[in-house]
Each structure stands twice: as C-alpha cells, then as structure tokens.
Amino acid sequence: MKKDKSKKWDHSVGKEIRQGMKEVIKEHGFGYWFREVFWPHYGKLSIVLVIVLIVAIILTVEAANKPRYDFHMVVAMDDPIAYADTAELREVVQKAVGDVNGDGQILMDVQVINLADQENLEVNQQRLQLAFAQPEYTLYILDEQYSATYCHREYFDPIADYGFTPDVDEPRRMNVSEVPVLWRMGQNIPEEQQFYACICDWTVDGKGDQKLTDAAVRALNAILEAE
C-alpha cells in the first residue's frame, strides 16, 4: 500500500499545541502544567529517554577510556606465580612487540594465571578458557600439565612454522625451561617444572590480525635471546 503523500503535517496544529501550553502555564503556572499535563502524558517516555541517554553516555565514556593494548599474552601454570614475578618477562616482550597499533604508546595485556590457587581455581580456569576464545591472545607460556592438555588442540599451530624448535613430544609447543628470563621468573616454582611456549595464530581461521601473530614471533624470539 502506497503512502498518501498528499497528507502532510499541518504546522498550524503544532502552533496551536504550543500556544495552548503557553496559556496553561501562564494561567496556572509551570508546576501545574508539568504535573497535570506533561507528566501524565509524557512522564514514562521521558524516563525511558533519560535512561537511554545515560547508558549512551556511559558506553561512550567507557569506550573512550578503554586501553588499546598492543599485545596480549598468557602465562599460566599449576604453581604459585604472581603478576610481579613476570616483570622482567613483560619488559622483554614490551620492547620486542613495540607500538603495534600505532597510537604512540605501548600497552600490554599479560594474563598471569595461577592455577595452583585453589580458592580461585574455577575463576582462573575460566580466565584461561576465555583467553583461548579470543583472537587477540597469540602467545602462551604454560607449564607441563597445561601445555600437554591444550597445545595439541586446534588452539595452537606447529611452532616450527614460525622458525622455532618444537618439543620432541609435541610439535605445537617449544620447551623454554632453560631460557634465563623464564628460569628467573620461576624461582619460586619447583625446579623440575618445565615451561613451554605456544603460538596461537588466528589468521589461519581468518579471524586474527597478522600484526599480532608477527608480534608473538618477535616476542618469543626476544625471550629466547634475553640474557
């Protein structure tokens, strides 16, 4: 059914409404008009519009203040490890990856997950699973148990594809236990514990960013070369 274009808004109607509003306010005051005219007819709509406006402002502010990370990586193990323990590792990686997104600063998101913390075990396991599901996370440092559990899956790719020497038992991981910067990171961890590096390349599935994959390769090279 075609719209009847001959029916146009009669501007005189709007003029009459505004004039009527002015007369009511003049005779009874603004408070009367607000309580008896405006609020009964437009109160609910006004509340909805205010809520929508507040939500829009909050989302805009959060988006503006949200950090734009250049690189995302995970350090996870079934041993006591704290964020402070990874300070040297983070410094090495930060220098290697550089300003990936070109915003003039270098910000890194390093998820340090202590899976030996029984009080927060479920939360930490969820954090690890969440990282596996996000294409931003491209480099993982895992212990023996968790690398054996996850590195053989589709999350990761054969590490030799990126120029690294694979573990003899699992081609998707590299043993980095003897690397100085990682050895120092694990001084509070049992000596027999092994560390493994894995690269998750989401560009294979068409979902990732090649810059992040390249940054993971640079980061791992820098870790191996750090004194």
Summary of the structure (lengths in Angstrom):
residues: 227
radius of gyration: 29.3
end to end distance: 77.0
largest distance: 91.1
contacts: 627
relative contact order: 0.13
helix: 53%
strand: 12%
